[in-house]
Amino acid sequence: MLTSKQLCDLSAEAFTDRDQYKTLFQDAYDYTMPTRKGFDQNTDSVGQNRTDKIFDETAVGGVNEFAAHIQSSLIPPFSRWANLTAGNEVPEENREEVNSELKPVTERIFDFIANSNFDQEINEAMLDLAVGTGCLNIQEGDNIDPLRFQAVPLTELALQDGPDGLVDDVHYRRWVKPEHLEIMFPNMPPETLEVVKNRSGGKRIELIQSTLRDRKKSNLRHWDYAAHLPGVQTTLASEQYEGRGANPWVIFRWSKAAGETYGRGPVISALPAIRTANLVVQLILENADMAVTGMYQADDDGVINPDSIVLRPGIIIPRAPGSSIEPLAPAARFDVGQLVLDDMRHNIRKALFNQNLGRPHEATPMSALEIAERMAALAQEIGPAFGRLMKEMVEPVIQRVVYILKKRNLIELPTIDGRTIKVQSQSPLATAQRMQDVNNMDAFMQRIGGIFGPQVTQVLIDQDIAAKWYAEKQQISMDVLRSPEKQKELIEATVGQLAPVLEQQGGGGGQPI
């Protein structure tokens, strides 16, 4: 395990690297989430007004809509948005049995997730994802709530990735009260607490919790955790995490530039339009101020003092005989600003995907077909981001939840090593992507039937396999399909019922069917 000084040096280096993005990320937060605490870590700024830069609220509302849309499309609240299914290494003849065993386990997992604070915290993390990087910390809870989720903003984190581009190290910096340390770390030596209280002077003290991946152990997932105080260079607690799902941190990024650790979200792409829209609205307001109060010129006769003139309704401004105060016409009307503003707002909404599922409130409600088409368009636009979020958010969340529930003996699961069991997304967005395969199959069936006829189609297509394929693609429970044994029984019963009718028709001299 590293010493406290080594931990302090590593965390300081990580936060120094993060500060290279500080100006960019701070602008993104200032224009879209002004109520969020900034990167300055100044506790005196808590509760202050941070909306001075905001003149146009399009981006502020757009980020909230973005978070709500992505959450409802990828991990909708109070629904099962993923399935545990048999992996590719499970023999084909055993997959159906394994899937039937995993079905109640999946339902139990999502019962625990629905009863936790996941939906509230993931929405906060989605707001950070709009800038580029979202983060969840998943810890064990108590006997009533075994899962405890916490969204941690990027302003409190420093990340470092490994050679494969995955996030290896996470440094979480907080400012805590000294008396809270003995609650957070009950095994902390009393003399250490006394030193902390003396040096802090009753103020909050810096606490850094570092989770570092050990790459020396090949083919293993191993992390070292340590909580340390840089101010006194003291380690308060240490722990080791081993296995898939053991790491409590889930870091997910919208997109990532080559050579960078932190993600870049749609807010970063829309930042020029956001700045322009704010500037245009500011200029429009200034022009409106001049239009209301007006501009005037007066003779410099030594009597009229411009500094003492107040323009308000009903005011009487004295002037000397022969002097005058005359209004000035503005140089031009500012109607062109509205044209620029409309374009910038359109670009902001497009960048934040607010137009795919959004609709004016006075319009008629969307039909199911329209919702499906809009969802398909959204799936096509965010396809690359969807794949990254599946690998960096959906699968790690399920793996961490399974790890905690197995540890507490709340579920029984053979293994979850990425081979025997895999996580399959069941979100509306994933379903929309799979519907393209369904449309292709429908077109194929129609073409075969149109060319060769329905009789040949029934010969070529295995109806049992086709029905299971459709059910799987559209996330329909296999329970609605009859087993091969029941299908055989039904066919035999049907033939038995038709046999007397056929015999009667044949005996009566009619044409056989």
KAGI-V984048 format. One record per pair of residues at least 12 apart in sequence whose C-alpha atoms are under 7 Angstrom apart, sorted by the first residue. I is the first residue (numbers start at 0). GAP is how many residues later the second one is. If there is no record, write none. Layout:
i=I gap=GAP
i=I gap=GAP
This chain:
i=3 gap=224
i=3 gap=229
i=3 gap=230
i=3 gap=231
i=4 gap=228
i=7 gap=222
i=10 gap=160
i=13 gap=144
i=13 gap=145
i=13 gap=146
i=14 gap=143
i=17 gap=140
i=25 gap=12
i=25 gap=13
i=27 gap=103
i=27 gap=239
i=27 gap=240
i=27 gap=243
i=30 gap=22
i=30 gap=23
i=31 gap=27
i=31 gap=28
i=31 gap=31
i=32 gap=27
i=33 gap=16
i=33 gap=17
i=34 gap=15
i=37 gap=117
i=38 gap=116
i=53 gap=224
i=54 gap=223
i=54 gap=226
i=54 gap=227
i=55 gap=221
i=55 gap=222
i=55 gap=225
i=57 gap=287
i=58 gap=215
i=58 gap=289
i=61 gap=287
i=61 gap=290
i=61 gap=292
i=62 gap=64
i=62 gap=67
i=62 gap=289
i=63 gap=63
i=64 gap=289
i=65 gap=286
i=65 gap=287
i=65 gap=288
i=66 gap=56
i=66 gap=59
i=66 gap=60
i=70 gap=52
i=72 gap=354
i=72 gap=355
i=72 gap=356
i=73 gap=353
i=73 gap=354
i=73 gap=355
i=74 gap=352
i=76 gap=42
i=77 gap=36
i=79 gap=30
i=80 gap=344
i=80 gap=345
i=80 gap=346
i=81 gap=341
i=81 gap=342
i=81 gap=343
i=81 gap=344
i=81 gap=345
i=82 gap=23
i=82 gap=340
i=82 gap=341
i=82 gap=342
i=82 gap=343
i=83 gap=18
i=83 gap=22
i=83 gap=337
i=83 gap=338
i=83 gap=339
i=83 gap=340
i=84 gap=14
i=84 gap=17
i=84 gap=336
i=84 gap=337
i=84 gap=338
i=84 gap=339
i=85 gap=12
i=85 gap=13
i=85 gap=334
i=85 gap=335
i=85 gap=336
i=86 gap=332
i=86 gap=333
i=86 gap=334
i=86 gap=335
i=87 gap=331
i=88 gap=330
i=88 gap=331
i=89 gap=330
i=104 gap=306
i=115 gap=29
i=115 gap=31
i=115 gap=32
i=116 gap=31
i=116 gap=32
i=117 gap=31
i=120 gap=28
i=120 gap=29
i=120 gap=30
i=121 gap=29
i=123 gap=27
i=124 gap=26
i=127 gap=25
i=128 gap=124
i=128 gap=125
i=128 gap=136
i=129 gap=135
i=129 gap=136
i=129 gap=137
i=130 gap=133
i=130 gap=134
i=130 gap=135
i=130 gap=136
i=130 gap=137
i=131 gap=121
i=131 gap=122
i=131 gap=123
i=131 gap=131
i=131 gap=132
i=131 gap=133
i=132 gap=119
i=132 gap=120
i=132 gap=121
i=132 gap=129
i=132 gap=130
i=133 gap=117
i=133 gap=118
i=133 gap=119
i=134 gap=16
i=134 gap=17
i=134 gap=18
i=134 gap=115
i=134 gap=116
i=134 gap=117
i=135 gap=13
i=135 gap=14
i=135 gap=15
i=135 gap=16
i=135 gap=113
i=135 gap=114
i=135 gap=115
i=136 gap=12
i=136 gap=13
i=136 gap=14
i=136 gap=111
i=136 gap=112
i=136 gap=113
i=137 gap=12
i=137 gap=110
i=137 gap=111
i=138 gap=109
i=139 gap=264
i=155 gap=16
i=155 gap=17
i=155 gap=18
i=156 gap=13
i=156 gap=14
i=156 gap=15
i=156 gap=16
i=157 gap=12
i=157 gap=13
i=157 gap=14
i=158 gap=12
i=158 gap=102
i=159 gap=101
i=160 gap=100
i=167 gap=44
i=167 gap=45
i=168 gap=42
i=168 gap=43
i=168 gap=44
i=169 gap=40
i=169 gap=41
i=169 gap=42
i=170 gap=37
i=170 gap=38
i=170 gap=39
i=170 gap=40
i=171 gap=36
i=171 gap=37
i=171 gap=38
i=172 gap=33
i=172 gap=34
i=172 gap=35
i=172 gap=36
i=173 gap=32
i=173 gap=33
i=173 gap=34
i=174 gap=29
i=174 gap=30
i=174 gap=31
i=174 gap=32
i=175 gap=28
i=175 gap=29
i=175 gap=30
i=175 gap=31
i=176 gap=26
i=176 gap=27
i=176 gap=28
i=177 gap=18
i=177 gap=19
i=177 gap=26
i=177 gap=27
i=184 gap=51
i=187 gap=48
i=205 gap=23
i=205 gap=24
i=205 gap=25
i=206 gap=21
i=206 gap=22
i=207 gap=19
i=207 gap=20
i=207 gap=21
i=208 gap=17
i=208 gap=18
i=208 gap=19
i=209 gap=15
i=209 gap=16
i=209 gap=17
i=210 gap=12
i=210 gap=13
i=210 gap=14
i=210 gap=15
i=211 gap=12
i=211 gap=13
i=219 gap=23
i=220 gap=21
i=220 gap=22
i=220 gap=23
i=221 gap=19
i=221 gap=20
i=221 gap=21
i=222 gap=17
i=222 gap=18
i=222 gap=19
i=223 gap=15
i=223 gap=16
i=223 gap=17
i=224 gap=13
i=224 gap=14
i=224 gap=15
i=225 gap=12
i=225 gap=13
i=243 gap=155
i=243 gap=173
i=244 gap=151
i=244 gap=154
i=244 gap=155
i=244 gap=158
i=245 gap=154
i=245 gap=157
i=247 gap=152
i=249 gap=143
i=249 gap=146
i=249 gap=147
i=250 gap=141
i=250 gap=142
i=251 gap=137
i=251 gap=140
i=251 gap=141
i=253 gap=131
i=254 gap=130
i=265 gap=85
i=265 gap=86
i=269 gap=78
i=269 gap=81
i=272 gap=71
i=272 gap=74
i=272 gap=75
i=273 gap=74
i=276 gap=64
i=276 gap=67
i=276 gap=68
i=279 gap=57
i=279 gap=61
i=283 gap=50
i=283 gap=53
i=292 gap=18
i=293 gap=33
i=294 gap=32
i=294 gap=33
i=295 gap=29
i=295 gap=30
i=295 gap=31
i=295 gap=32
i=296 gap=28
i=296 gap=29
i=296 gap=30
i=296 gap=31
i=297 gap=26
i=297 gap=27
i=297 gap=28
i=298 gap=24
i=298 gap=25
i=300 gap=22
i=302 gap=17
i=303 gap=15
i=355 gap=18
i=355 gap=22
i=356 gap=17
i=371 gap=60
i=374 gap=54
i=374 gap=57
i=375 gap=56
i=375 gap=57
i=378 gap=50
i=378 gap=53
i=378 gap=54
i=394 gap=28
i=430 gap=43
i=433 gap=39
